[in-house]
Amino acid sequence: MSRCPSESSASAEQLMRLCMAMATIGWFAPMVVAWRLSGLFWGTRMPRGEAARMIVEKGSAFTSAGLDATRAMTTHAPPVAAMLAALEPISLAVEGNHRRLSRHGLRRMRPGRRR
């Protein structure tokens, strides 16, 4: 069963969205890790529940990414569309974390105060 080339090739929009998803992950993920590590190890304030959120969000983002990629592959989507389906949920989660944590900012806790 042969498909015409236009069906199997990636569109310029798909390639751009894929590049943007990868760039978003590559740019924001290290910042999110730095904010969270500073909160855990150096005593800067973190939003309530951030430690638990670090663990729980990975499961939901990667499950969503896996399901979306599987759905794209089972519908015979082009490989770029499957990669995009896998990366978009992760990219959105990383960008959301960056936005939330940067809004909160880094503030040192005062000695003797609890979180």
C-alpha positions as CSV (number, residue, x, y, z in Angstrom):
1,M,0.0,0.0,0.0
2,S,1.8,3.1,-1.3
3,R,1.0,6.6,-0.1
4,C,1.6,9.7,-2.2
5,P,4.7,11.7,-1.1
6,S,2.6,14.6,0.2
7,E,0.9,12.4,2.8
8,S,4.1,11.0,4.2
9,S,6.3,14.0,4.2
10,A,6.3,16.5,7.0
11,S,4.9,20.0,6.5
12,A,6.8,23.1,7.2
13,E,4.4,23.9,10.1
14,Q,5.0,20.4,11.7
15,L,8.8,20.8,11.4
16,M,8.6,24.3,12.9
17,R,6.4,23.1,15.8
18,L,8.8,20.2,16.4
19,C,11.8,22.5,16.5
20,M,9.9,24.9,18.9
21,A,9.0,22.0,21.2
22,M,12.6,20.8,21.4
23,A,13.9,24.3,21.9
24,T,11.4,25.0,24.6
25,I,12.4,21.9,26.5
26,G,16.1,22.6,26.0
27,W,15.8,26.2,27.1
28,F,13.3,26.0,30.1
29,A,14.1,22.6,31.6
30,P,17.6,23.6,33.0
31,M,16.0,26.7,34.5
32,V,13.3,24.7,36.2
33,V,15.8,22.3,37.5
34,A,17.9,25.1,38.9
35,W,15.0,26.8,40.7
36,R,13.9,23.5,42.2
37,L,17.4,22.6,43.3
38,S,17.9,26.0,44.9
39,G,14.7,25.4,46.8
40,L,15.7,22.0,48.0
41,F,19.3,22.5,48.8
42,W,19.9,26.2,49.5
43,G,16.8,27.1,51.4
44,T,15.1,29.4,48.9
45,R,11.3,29.4,49.2
46,M,9.3,27.2,46.9
47,P,5.6,27.1,46.4
48,R,3.7,24.7,48.7
49,G,3.6,21.1,47.4
50,E,6.5,21.7,44.9
51,A,8.5,18.7,46.1
52,A,5.5,16.4,45.5
53,R,4.6,18.1,42.2
54,M,8.2,17.4,40.8
55,I,7.5,13.7,41.0
56,V,3.8,13.5,40.1
57,E,4.0,15.8,37.0
58,K,6.5,13.6,35.2
59,G,4.2,10.6,35.2
60,S,1.3,12.5,33.8
61,A,3.4,14.4,31.2
62,F,5.2,11.2,30.0
63,T,2.0,9.1,30.0
64,S,0.3,11.8,27.9
65,A,3.3,12.0,25.6
66,G,3.4,8.2,25.1
67,L,-0.3,7.9,24.4
68,D,-0.3,10.8,21.9
69,A,2.7,9.3,20.1
70,T,1.1,5.9,20.0
71,R,-2.1,7.3,18.7
72,A,-0.2,9.2,16.0
73,M,1.8,6.1,15.0
74,T,-1.3,3.8,14.9
75,T,-3.0,6.3,12.5
76,H,0.0,6.1,10.2
77,A,0.9,9.7,10.7
78,P,4.3,10.8,9.4
79,P,7.3,10.3,11.8
80,V,7.5,14.1,12.4
81,A,3.9,14.1,13.5
82,A,4.5,11.3,15.9
83,M,7.6,13.0,17.4
84,L,5.6,16.2,17.7
85,A,2.8,14.4,19.5
86,A,5.3,13.0,21.9
87,L,7.1,16.2,22.6
88,E,4.3,18.7,22.9
89,P,2.9,17.6,26.3
90,I,6.3,17.6,27.8
91,S,7.1,21.0,26.2
92,L,3.9,22.5,27.6
93,A,4.6,21.1,31.1
94,V,8.1,22.5,31.1
95,E,7.0,25.9,29.9
96,G,4.2,25.9,32.5
97,N,6.6,25.1,35.3
98,H,9.0,27.8,34.2
99,R,6.2,30.4,34.1
100,R,4.9,29.3,37.5
101,L,8.3,29.2,39.2
102,S,9.6,32.4,37.7
103,R,6.5,34.2,38.9
104,H,7.2,32.9,42.4
105,G,10.8,34.0,42.2
106,L,13.8,33.0,44.4
107,R,13.6,34.4,47.9
108,R,15.8,33.3,50.8
109,M,14.0,32.0,53.8
110,R,14.6,33.9,57.0
111,P,16.5,31.9,59.7
112,G,14.1,30.1,62.0
113,R,11.1,30.3,59.7
114,R,9.3,27.3,58.4
115,R,8.1,26.9,54.8
